[in-house]
Amino acid sequence: MGRRRGRRAISIVAGALTLAGAALAATIVASSPAAPNVAATPCGPAAAEVLARTAGSVAERIYAGEVKSSATLGDKHQIESDGALLSAVAGGDRAAIKAAVHRLLYSHTHIVRLRISRGSQLLADEGGPYILAPISGTLRSHGRTIGRFVFSVQDDVGYVKLVTRFIGAPLILRTAAGQVPVEGLLSPGPPSIPDHGPVEYRHTAYEGYSFNARAYPSGRLRVSLLLPVPRSLASKSCVRIKAAELGVVAQHISRRFKLSPASFPPYIKVTHTLTDALVYVRSGSRELAGSSRPGPSRLPSSGPLRHRGVDYEVSSFAAPTSVGQVRVYVLVGR
């Protein structure tokens, strides 16, 4: 079951990560573009940490989308309002409870595991074995609490696929019981990975980034990334490192879409949600889609840009689409 759900991970993110859309529209204000000529200062010793924090922030946003997206909240409401489940729990009918749970798992929801309990009594628990980002709720009937539920819309395999495909860095997941045994993880991985800092693994130097998530149904899940650090990184400015890394993420995301005029808006929304960057798609000087309309009158392929009173660092890449090759511009706030 984990493999089946993992294959759906990309479509789930594309449909579910909508939290930033309204905020983006609300914060766009009019101004005119002008490119400042700002001297770049080498990032120096901070370069590796800037790289790791940038990539790590994307991994954290992917995780947050599994917990707080509108699709996840919709699944939660479906569980809370499912008449057959409520009736079965109220009546203590275990067979009916299990049947309702099974139906919810396979009724075109995003749910990958669902657990029903009453007090300390476990009534049903169905789904994949390695799950993250649990969400809890209460079952009520006629104003009376009759039980509790815990569910998740993402398994470890799906999350690993999203992070490795969008960021391209080795990933390790660990709980109190040890490393999670799912495909796609770096195995066995370094014995110790700091929150932020250098890590040596198999005679190669990396910069580590770790954050705490939640395992299912409870307990800590530690997510760690290992970022390869190019020797030339220290000579680049910190803002250039950040913009370049988020540009790579935007390019990786673009490969999960069949880019076309119809898919430009959802691609831009997902990319903005995961990077907090503005995104514009252009064919030559013609703007096809963007985070604001109109976008900047001129866009450099890379470098500084002032747009609507805000300083950005630009990264860009060429991408094939149904209407020919385009250039995608990623504007990262300085």
C-alpha positions, 0 to 999 in steps of 0.5 A: 500500500505504501508504494501505491500511495507513494506514486500519488504523492506528486499529484497530491502536492500539486492539488493540495499545497494552496496555503500561500495562494491567497497570501501571495495575491494579497501582498502583490503591490504595484511598482516599476522594475529597475535593476540595481547594480549591487556588488556581491560579497562572498558568502565565505564560511557561511556558504554551506549553512546558507545552502543547507538552510535553503534546501531544508526550508523546502523540505519543511514546507513539503512536510507542512503541506501534508498537515495543513493543506486544504485537501488535508482539512477536507479529508479530516472533515470527511472523517468527522462527518461520515455517518456510517463511521459515527453510527458504528462507533456509537454502537460499538460495532467493531466489524462496521467500524473496520468496514467504514475505515476501509471504505474511507481509505479507498474512497478517493480521499488522500488518506493513507492510514486511519486509526479509530479509538475510544478511550484507551481501546483501539477499535480499528487501524488500517493503512500502510506501515510507515506513515508520517504527519499524523492529524488527530480529531474527535468523533461526535454524535448528537453533541457527545464525544464518542471516539477519537481518530488519527489519520495521515495523507502521506506515507514515508515513501511518498515524502521521500520521493517528493523531497529527493525529486524536488531538492535532489539531496540524500535523505534520512528519516529516524525515529526512536526505534532507529532509521525508517526502512523505506526505499529511497533513503540513504542507508545506513546513513551517518550515525549522527547528523546535527541540526545544522553543520558539517557531516562526513559520510563515506569520505565525502563532506556534506552540510547537514540539516535536520528538523523534527517532524511527527511519526504515526501515530505519535512520537518524533520523526527526525528528518535529515538532509545531506547537502553536497558542498561545492568547493567554489560555493564560498566565493559566491554571495549568500543571496546568490547561493539561496537563489541558485538553490531555489532555482534548482528546486523550481526546475525539479518541480517543473519536471513533475508537470507537463508544462502548458498554458493550462498547467503554468498556474498550478506549477507557479502556485506549487513552486511559490508555496515551496520556495516563497519565490515569485515565478514568471514563465516567458517566451522571449520577451512575452510573458505567458504566466506569472506570480503577478500580471504584468511582471517585470518589463525586463528580467535578467537570466540571473542577478539582482532585480528591483521589482515593485519596490522589493529587491530580488535575486533572479535565477532562471532555466529553459524548459520545454512546454506544449507551446515550445521552449520557454524560460522560467524566472525565479525571483528570490527576496533578498 
